[in-house]
Amino acid sequence: MSNTLWLVLSLIAGIISIGVAYSFFRWVVKQDPGTERAQRVAGWIRDGARSYLKKLYSALGLLAGGLAVIIAIVFGLQQNFGYGVTMAITFIFGALCSTIAGYLGMTVAVEANVRSATAAGKGLNPAFNLAFKAGAVMGLAMVGLALTGMSLVFLITGDANLVLGFSFGASTLALLAKAGGGIYTKTADIAADLVGKVEVGIPEDDPRNPAVVADNVGDNVGDVAGMGADIFDSYVASSVAAMLLGAALTKLSPETRVLYTIFPLILCMLGAIAALIGVQFVQVKEGGKPGTSLNNGTIYTCLIFGVLVIAVVLLMDLDKAVMWATLAGLIVGVIIGFTSDFFTGDDRPPVVETARVSTSGAAVNIITGFSYGLISIAPSVVGIAAATLIAYFLADQSTVVNGVYGVGIAAVGMLAISGMIVSSDAYGPIVDNARGIAEMAGMSEDVIEVADVMDAAGNTAKAITKGFAISAAALTVLALFAAYSSEITIAVAEHGLPPIDMTMSLSNPLVIAAILLGALTPPLFSALTMLSVTHNAFDMIEEIRRQFRANPDILAGKAEPDYVKCVALASENALQSLILPACLAVVLPLVVGFLLGPEALGAFLGGSIVTGILFALLMANAGGTWDNAKKYIESGHFGGKGSEAHKAGVVGDTVGDPFKDTAGPSLNTLITVMSLVSSLFAPVIAAFHLFGG
């Protein structure tokens, strides 16, 4: 088949994925929304989520507009006016697609939560199927929008660098959406837990707690809208990195080079098809386990994708190295994802041990959970290293492609099944909200019990997804790192500039300084986002206490708290907290590049990749361990609810909340954004820098 036909097929696959997502959405909203009380509670959550996203997207729209103008000017001067404008348009298009992906996920989540709670009254089967189909709206829409956007840009322009502009737009918006949503959700969660559970001893999701609605809103804006934008970013960035590396295979004929340039899009198309089939296998019978069903869906999707990849490579007579690189990425990604389950699963040894030592207090709980988080880094890093080496050396033996292209293809292979992965992940916050609505609306204990079963599976699914996403981000930025070096080399050759050595020798003091600066950036970013959570949570805690003091009838259950005040407080503080992290991600790589030179910027990226991966894995897994240790105690072990172990578990979970839901996931996007900024501005940095070669 011709290259154009492959692009058209990719575009069609993206549109079909969006269409199926829309059909699922229409089915979800037709289901029973429940009692008037349940609908009222759901309305508070829906209105709060929409209000926050409206403010967020308004602010991000202004930022995107400003960056688009800068991009148009810089690339207009460096290339020509038309190219600068086109690059700015693709940037805006990427930002828009990322925004739509997040908004669609949030919209279906706030409709599905109350319907899942209502369906739980009929049993586990209908409730689970409804919640998962709602999650699949997010997964399939995200993949469809990304695939449609990338295929359309390349089909129209034929320039992989313009697809890079699309990716930069998606990543910039994703970073701020994920960080902002994470700050929002953990501000409310920490405040609600510390005052509600620890100080006054009321249950989670108790309607007497003024922060309970803000907490449920946070699940949607952080774990659905933010997460959707985050995975959208990694999915697009991995494809673009491999496309840039394919475009750099200059020894190939023009037509063959284009084929290997668009091969990542072909893989994404096959992954979308596999996900469309895989979601049909996710069903649970009465008495069955939701977690097992979710895992089966992932396994079936991987098998279908693997078969499709082998068939296409053999039928197209492509180099076998790309097939092995794809399969290496896919297999290692799944292994790493399920490894996270060992450290965060609610009946696994690390969680049980963390719960057991909680009988000795919060300090021991925190030390134990943190230690298991550190240990959890090892298998993931070994897996990332294995995937990198396997993909590199298999591809390097080829006479068609090279080793770095193989690494890029492995990253795409890992992320190509994102449609299924995101569907499972989005299921988590939906059932979490369903459980909260069931509690607040006064539904029966049977309903709450079903919601608890679904929620436990959702926590494990989220942990697996985070491990998968972090590992995929690691391979993605390694590919982007190679793409950056390639872009510098191409720019030097095209513009007749003096040669620039990109070997990054440790004997070069500029390289050493840049590595240290890069290594500093992820922990500094983590500190800024987590301090935002603690500052904002302090304000909300004071507001909750004020309401309890001002009106004792609230705790007595005779008066309704002012939920709106807490929602507004979380929203305003989260948006204000984004300014400095945004500058750090976008401005710092440019400062290093223009000041210290292209080689130093490469070293800066290397340093940020290493610490970014380590911190992201530590935070995601330690946070999951603390969270499920608390839930394990709440299920009746080691004294159960209200015991000293439970209080220690709540404190540990509170420490872990900003780890796993604010800083950790945002680091994926941070290192991706910095790599994309570097690759995008590589031609300009090659021509204009103060020091370095």
N, C-alpha and C positions, 0 to 999 in steps of 0.2 A: 504493500500500500504506500501511497505517497505521503510525504511529511504533512502536507496540508490536510489530507484526509484524517490522519491521526489527531491533529489539532481539533478538527471539527468533531471527531468522536469524543475527545476529551471534553469539549464544550457541551456536547449533548449529554454526556454522563453527568456533568455538573448540574445541568438544568433538570434532569430526571431526579437527581438526589434532592434538589430543592422542591420539586413537585411532590415527591413522596413525603417529605417533611411537612409540607402544607396539608396533605391529605390526613396525616396523623394529627396535626393540629386541629383540623376541623372535627375529627372524631372525638378528640379529648374534650373540646368545649361543648359538645353535645351531651356529655355525661351529666349525671345528677349532681348539682352543686351543693346539695344538702339543706339543712335547716336554715332558718332565717338568722339564728345566732352564729352558725358556722360561716354563712355568707358575709355577715357583718365583720367578723374577725378577719376573714380573707380579704375583705375590702380595705381594711386598715393596712394590711401588708402590701396589697397591690398599689394603693395610693402612695404609700411611703416609698416603695421601690421606684415607681414612675417619677415621683417628685425628685428623688436623688439623681436618677439617670438623666432627667431633663436638665438639671443643673450641671451634671458632669459633662454631658455631650455638648452643651452650650459652650462651656469653658474649653473643651477639647477642640470644638469647631473653630474657635478663635485661634487656638494654638496651631492647628493644622493649616489654617489660612496664612498665618504668619510664616510658618516654615515653608509653605508652598511658594510664597513670594521670594524667600531667600534662595530656595532651590532654583527657581526660574532665573534669578539674577546671576547666581554663581555659574550655573551650567550654560546660561546664555552667553556669558563672557568667555567661558572656557571653550565652548563649542560654537554654537550659534543661537540666535534668539529663538528660532523654532524648536530646537532641541531642548532648550531650557524650559519652554512652555510645556512641551510634551512630557518632560520629566515631572514637572509640577502637577500636571493633570493625572499622571499615573499614581503619584503620591497621594493625591486627594482621593482617587478611586480606591486605593488600598485602604485608606483610613475609613472610607465610607463602608466598604465591605466588612471590615472588622467591626464597625459600629453596628451594622445591621445584624451580624451574627450574634453579638452579645444581646442586642435588644430582643431578637426573636426568641432566644433561649429564656430570657427573663419573662417575656410575655406569656409563654406557654407554662412556665414554672408557677407563676402566680395564679393561673387558671387551674392548673392540675393539682395544686396542693390540697385545696378544699375538696376537690372531687375524689382524690385518693383517700382522704380521711373518711369521706362518706362511703366510698366503695369498700373500705375496711370493715364496715358493718355487715357486708355480705360475705366476707371471708378474705383469705390471703390472696387467692388466685386473681379475682377481679381488681383488687387494690394494687397488687404488684404489676399486673399487665398494663393498667392505666398509667401508673407512675413511670414505667419503663418506656412506654410509647411516647410519653411527654418528653422524657430524656432523649429519645431518638430524634425528636424534632430538632433539638439543639445539635446533636451529632451530625445528622444528615444535612441540615441547612448549612452548618459551618463548612463541611467538606464541599458541598455544592457551590457555595459562594466563592470559596477559595479556588476551586478548580475552574469554575466559570471565569473568574477574574483573570487568573494567570493565562488561561488559554486564549481569552479574548485579546489581552494586551499583546501577546506574542503573535497571534494570528494577524493582528492589524499592523504591528510595527516590525516584527521579525528581529527584535533587538532584546537580548537577554538583560542588558543593563537597564532597560525601561521596565522590565519585570522586577528588577531590583528596586526601582523607585516605588512600585506597587507594594513590595514587601516592606520597605521602610515605612510607608504610610500605615500599613497594618500593625507593624511592631511598635511604633511610637504610641499609637492609640491604645494598643494592648497593654503596654507597660503601665500607663497611667490608669487605665480601667481596672487592671488587676490590683495595682498598689492601692488605689483609692477604695476599691471594693473591699480589699483585705483590711484596710484601716477601719472602714465603716463597720464591717461585720464583727471584728474582734473588739472594737470599742464597746459595742452594745453587749456582746457575749460576756466579756469580762465583768462589766459593770453589773449585768443581770445576775451573774453567778455569785460574785463576791458579796453583794448586798442580799440577794434573795436566798441563796443556799446557805452561806456561811453566817451572815449577820442575823437574819430574822428567821431562818430555817423553813422557808417555803419551797415547794417543789419547783423543778425546772418547768418553764412554760406556764407558771401559775399566773392567771389573769390579774392578780393583785400587784404584780411587779410592773412598775411603769416602763421598764426597759424591754419588756418581753416582745412587744411588737417590733421595736427597733432591731432586736436580735433576729427575729424571723425575716425582717426586711433584708438584713445583712446577708443571710443565707442566699438570697436571690441576687443581690448586686455584687457580692463577692464570689460565691461559689458557682454561680450560673453565668451571669453576664461577664464577670471578670475572667472566670476560667475559660469561657468560650472564646473570648478575645485572645487569651494566652495561648491556647492550643492552635487557634487560627494562625497566630503569629509564627509558632514553631513549624507548623505544617507548611506554610508558604515559604518561610526562610530556608528550610531544608531543601525545598524544590529549587528555589532560586540559586542557592549555593551550588548545587549540582549542575544547574543550567549554565551558570557562569564558567564552571570548570569544563563543561562540555564544549562551550563556545571557544575555549582556549586550546582545544585539540587541533592546532593549526596544521598538523601533518596529514590530516584527513582531507578528502575531497570536500568541497563546499556542501554538497547534498548529504554526504555521510556525517559531516560535522553537525549539520542541523538536526539530523536524526538523533544523534547522541545528546544534543542540546535539549531536545524535547522529550527524551526518554524519561526524565523524572515526571513529566506530565502524564506520560503513558502509565507509569507506575501508580500515580495518584488516581487515574481513571480506573485501573484494575482494583485498587484498594476501595474505591467508592462502590464498585459493583459487588465486591466481596462483603462490604458492610451492609449493603442493601439486602443481600441474601442472609447474612449472619444474624441480623436483628430479628428475623422471622423465627429463629430457633430459641429465642429467649422467652420462655414461658415457664411458669411454676404451677404445680398442682397442689391441692390442699395437702398440708403435711410436708410439702417439699421445702427445700432450702433456697431462698432467693439468691444467696451468694453463689451457690453451685450453678444456678441457672445463668447468672451473669458471666461466670467464668467459662461456662460451656459456649456461650455466645462468642466470647473472645477467641476461644480455641477453634471453633468452627470457621470464624472469619479468617483467622490466620491460615488455616489449612486451605480454604478456598482461594485466598490471595496467592499462597505459594504455588498451587496448581496452575492458576492463571498466568503467573509470572513465567514459570517453566514453559508453558505452552506458547506464550507469545515470543519469548526469546528463541525457542527452537524453530517456530514457524517463520519468524522474521530473519532467521539465520544471523542473529546478533552475536557479538562476542560473548562467550560463556562466562567471562569474568564478571559481567554486570549481573548475571543471574545469581552467581555465588555471593557477590557482594550484597545484593538485595536480600537473599535468604539469610545471610549472616546477621544483617541488621535486624531483620524480623525476629529471628530466633533469640538473639541476645536480648532484644527489647522485651520480649515476653518473659524470658527467664528473670530479668531484672525486676520487671513489674511484679511477678509473683514472689520474688525474694522479699519485697517490701511487706508482703502479707505475713511473712514469718516474724518480722519485728513489730508488726502493728495489729495482727489478728487478735480478736478478743479472747481466744482460748490458747494462744501460743505462749511458750515459756517466758519470753521477755515481758509480755503484758502481765502474766500471772505473777511473776516475780516482783515486778514493780508494784502491783497491787498488794502483795504479801508484805513487803517492807514498809508499806504505808502505815502499818500498825505502829511503827516507830516514829512517825511524824513526817511532815512535809519535806524537810531537808533531805532525808534519806530517799524519799520518793523522787525528788528532783535529780539527785545525784545518779540514781539507778537509771532513770529514764534517759538522762543525758548520755550516760555511758553506753547504753544500748544504741542510742542514736549514732554515736561515734563508731561503734562496731559495725553498724549497718552500712557505713560508707564502703567498707572493704569489698563485699561481693559485687556491688554496683560498679565500683571503679575497675575492678578486675574484668567485669563484663564489658565495660566501655573500652578498656584497653584491648581486650580480645577481639571485639568487633572491629576496632580500628586496624589492628595488625592483620587480621584475616582479610578484611576488605582491601587493605593497601597492598599486601604482598600478592594476593590472587590477581588483582588488577594490574599490578606492576609487571607481571609475567606476560601480559597481553601485548600484542603488536599493534593493537587498535587504540586502547585507552591507557591511562596511567594510574598510578597508585592513589593519588589524591582524588581523582575522579571516583575511584572505587569507594573511598571513605564517604564522599558526598552521596553516592548511591545507597550506601548502607544506612545513612541517616534517613533518606527518603523511604527505604524499605521498612524502617522502624516506625515511621509516622504515617505510612500510606493507609493503615487501618484505623486512622483516627476517628472515622465515623462511628465505629463500634466502641472505641475507647471512651470517647466523649459522651456517647449515649449512656454508658454505665456510670460515668462520673456525674452527669447531670441528674441522674436518678437519685443520687444521694441527698442533695439539698431539697429536692421535691418531697421525699418521704420524711426528711427532718422537719420540714414545714408542716407536713400532714400530721405528724405526731403533736406538734405544738398547737395546731388548730383543734385537734381532737381534745386536748387538755383544756384549752381556753373556752371551747364551746360546750364543755360539760358532757362529752360523749361517754359511752359506757366503757367499763374497764376492758371488755372484750375487744373493742375498737382500738383502745390504746395499746393493748397487748400485741395486736396484729401490726400496728404502726411501729412498735418497738422492734419487732422481728425484722421488718423491712428496713428500719433505720440502722440496725446493727450491720446488715449486709451493705448498706450504703456507705457506712464508715470504712469498711474494708475495701469496697470498690474504689473509693476516693484515694485510699492509701496506695493501692496498686497503680492507679492512674498517675498519681504524683511521681512514683518511682519511674514509671514508663516515660512520663513527660520530661523529667529531669535528665534521664539518660539520653533521650532523643535530642534534647536541647544541647547536651554535651557533644554528640556527634555532629549536630547541625553547626555549632560554632566552630568546631574543628574544620568542617568543610568551608565555612565562611572565612576562617583564618587562611586557608589555602587559596580561596577565591580572592581575598585581599592582596596576597602576595602576587597572584597572577595578574590582577588588575594593575598593580604598580608596574610590573614588567611590561605589560601591553602599553600602558600610558607612556612609559619612557621610550619605547620603540616607536610609537606613533608620532610623538612630538619631537623626536630627535634630541632628547635630553641626555645628559651624562648618565652612564650606567649606575644603578643603585643596587648594592649588594644586600640581598634580603636573607642572608644566612643567620643574622642576629647572634653574633659572637658574644659570649659572656666576658670577653676581654674588653669589650666596648663599654665605657662608663655610662653612655647614654642608654644603652640597652639595659644595663643593671638598674639604673634609675627608673626606667619605664616599667620594668618587670615589677619593681616594688610598688610603683604607683598603681599599676593594674591589679596587683594582689590586694592592695588596700581598698579598692573600690567596692567589691561585694560586701565585705564586713561593714564598711561605712554606710552603704546603702541600707543594709539590714538594720543598723543601729538607728538610722533616721526614721525608717518606717515603724520600727517597734517603739521608739520613743514617742512617736505620734500617737500610737495606740495607747500607751500608758498615760500620756498627758490628757488625751481625749476621754479615756475611761475615768480618770480622776474627776473631770468635770461632770460626767454623767453620774458617777457615784454620788457626788454631792447633790445633784438634782433629785436622784431617787430618795436619798435621805431627807431632803427638804420636803418632798411630797409626803413622805410617811409622817414627819413631824407636824406638818401643817394640817394634815387631815387623817387622824387615827382611824377613821371609818374605812380607809382604803385597805389596811391590813385586816380589818374586821370583816371585809367582804361586803360592806354596805354602800361603798362609793367606788366609782370607776376612776382609775388613775388618769393622768394627763399623758397619754401615749404620744401625742403629737409633739410635745416638747422634747422628748428624748429622741424621736426620729429626726427632728430639725437639728438638734444639737449634734448628732452623729454625722449628719449630712454636711453641715457647714464646716465642721472641724476636719473631716476627711478631705474635702476639696482644698482647704487651706494648706494641708500637710503635703500636697503633691508638688509644690513649686520647686523645692530644693532637690528632691530625688530626680525630677525631670531634667533639671539643669545638669545634674551629675551624669546622667546617662547620655545626653546628647552633646553637651558642651565639652566635657573633659576629654573624650577621644580626639576631638578637633583641636583642642589646645595642645595636647601632646603631639599630634601629627604636624601641625603647622610650626610648633616651636622646636621640637626635638627631631623631627624628620620621620620618613616612612619606616625605616628599620626600627626605630624606637617605638613607633605606634604598633608595629607587629609584636614587639616584646610586651608592650602594654596589654595587648589583647591576650597574649599567652598567660600573663600573670593573672588576669581577671578570669580567664577560663578555669584555671586550676582551683583558685579559692572559691569561685562562684559555684562550681560543681560540688565541692566538698561541703560548703555551707548549706547549699540547697538540699542535699541528701540528708545531712545531719538534722536540719530543722524539720523537714517533712516527716522523717521517721521517728525522731524523738517526740515530736508533737503528737503523732499518731499513737505512740506507745502510752504517753500520759493520758490521752483522751480515753483510750479503751481500757486502761487500768482503772480509771474512775468508773467507767460503765460496768466493768467486771465486779467491782465492789458493790455498786448499786444493784446488781442482780442478786445480791444476798450473800456474797462471799466476804470473809474477814470482817464481819460485823454489819455489813449492809449499810443502807442509808441512815444518816444521822450519827454514825459511829465516828470515832477518832480517825480511823483509817479513811473513812469517806471524806472527812474534812481535809485530810492531807491529800487525798486524790483530787479533790476539787482545786486545791492550790496548785498542784502539779499540772492539772489540765489547763488552768488559767495561764500558767507560764508557757505551756505548749501552744496555746491558741495563736498568739502572734507568730510563733515559730512556723507552724504548719500552714496557716491560712493567710499570713500577711507577707512576711519577709521571704520565707522559703520559696513559694511559687513565683514570687516576683523576680527572684534572681534569675530564673530561666529566661525571662523576657529581657532583663537588664543586660546580660551578656550577649544576647541576640541583637538587641538594639545597638549596642556599642560596636559589634562586629559589622552590622549593616551600615551604620554611619561611616565606619572606616572604609568599607568597600565602595560605598556610594561616592564618597569624596576622594577616593584614592587618586584619580587622575589630577585633581586640583592640588592635592597634597604633594604629589610627585613633582609638580611644576613649581609650587610655592611653599618652601619651608626654610626655617632660619638656620638650624643646625643639621648635622647628619650628612650622609652622602647625597 
